[in-house]
Amino acid sequence: MAMKKTDLFKNLALTTAQRMKNAAKTPKPGAAAAVAKSKKELAKANPLLASLMADKPTKKTKKP
């Protein structure tokens, strides 16, 4: 059974739409660099995170 011309165009349209959908999911190069923030910037935005990241002096215990 031969396919009709409309079926061929429908299959082509579905294939193209699927490719476009998959292409939208892939991350663009350089997009992550624009979103990434340094630890200092994150700490300024979130005081709780800043308190967790603060340098705490460590206890030095003497061995007897």
Steps between C-alpha positions, in 0.01 A plus 500: 500500500645831393494791739300803406670831453319641804633216717854573387463869585345412836791269583747768394325759717497267801869420456588869471295587807672224699843629396408854601374375836823310564712794387328725755603266782873512432689763698655775298878548532587775745155504662629342821776758533247783498295340779786382720579714802798506728480380859525858625205612290290210627598575859399866464158397372436241771606575861439142612734372233753765601493379860558141387788602274669715765851395596488350846814467705581139567583376849848365539517238767820391660573132521595393854 
